[in-house]
Amino acid sequence: MRRWVLHMDMDAFFASVEQLTRPTVKGRPVLVGGAGPRGTVAGASYEAREYGARSAMPMAEARRRCPVAVVLPPRFQVYQAVSKRVLGIVREVSDVVEQVSVDEAFLEPSELAGAPTERVEHFATQLRARVQREVGVTASIGAGPGKQLAKIGSDLAKPDGMLVVPAEEQLELLSALPVRKMWGIGPVTESKLHRIGVHTIGELADLHLNDAISLLGQAHGTELHRLAHGIDERPVAERAEAKQVSAETTFDVDITDRAELLSEVLGVAESAHRRLVSSGRAARTVTIKVRDSDFTTINRAETFTSATSDFGALSAAARRLLPIAVPPGTPVRLVGVSYSGLATSEQEPLFDNPADQAEPTEPAPQPVARPTPEPEVRQWRAGDDLVHAEHGHGWVQGAGHGRVTVRFETAATGRGVARTFAIDDPQLTAADPLDSLGW
């Protein structure tokens, strides 16, 4: 019986949710991520991508490429809420679902088993329309006889499109695609294949199985060779929530140079960070894994006081851990970075410095009488959610010189009015970001 697997991927998800909940920026270039000197782009709208900005790029570079972009801090609790509503619709229409991340999922509806292509196209069209109508975000869907082709299909259909490929047409589609389109081929595997002249999936399929195994290893080589031939029997099944996200790489030649090794560590830290951001979570613990030429594996970890998704903070921890994990000059054959202690939202640390909480070892001196300090003025930042006693929910468009400009709007109101207030206006208070959804 003909099998149909669908892959649904929400388009430019983080940026799309910001455009949904902040109607003023709809249709404009939007970058989501840290705005600091070491900030990283967590999401870029398609309007920003036209300038060359993209996810996982340093924010400074993305802003240079797209100087007209609106830069907003990530609001993972909002993305999680939208994701939950979308996946709720998916689970209503399909009895078999596998959520891959906060913005994508596989489904294999029993009702489509053995169905003709036209019926699958109708199903996907209806699902996309319902998500757009009930939630307000767009999704692309790919469908085919296995998970790989479904995922490739959704990628080729972006943005806001659909591609259904029946089994008899899959090899024709796959053969001309670059090998990097395959699920499971990253830059390292791609480089190995390029070195022997294999650039397309069709060329990988033409390799003798033994050559693929010799180059890529028994398990990986065999699986990729089968996938290149369109053989994909992997089941669609719900995943248990991951306890950590990680990435690692094995070198063709052992590395001893410290600068080169640090560069590799930061590279895998960035790969793991992309997975962390894609899952819509933040991490408290960074662990670095190093395996030397004698196959001795060493792990070292650092834990923050609160969870963060900021790549600058996470990569700085990995940088600090490297010299602790491996002495200078040690030949290293593998490095990995993992993030654990995962949380669905970031938390502000209770204290700036843990040492602030140490018990005093000497009697505290008698306080000297000082003038009563002025009350601390709230420092609003662009993108903060707030509420005004009269005008309702809004978000900060800009602040400085004792003033703050607020755009009062939500997903339910349409484009709102901007008003400027004194930075310490008592009628302005922090708001729950979820209120911007207007649900």
Helices and strands as residue ranges (DSSP letters): E 5-10, H 13-21, G 23-25, E 30-33, E 41-44, H 46-49, H 59-65, E 70-72, H 76-93, E 97-101, E 104-107, G 110-112, H 117-134, E 139-144, H 147-157, E 162-164, G 167-169, H 170-175, G 179-181, H 187-195, H 201-206, H 209-216, H 218-228, E 244-255, H 258-278, E 283-292, E 297-308, H 311-325, E 332-340, G 354-357, E 385-388, E 392-400, E 403-408, E 417-422, E 428-430, G 433-437
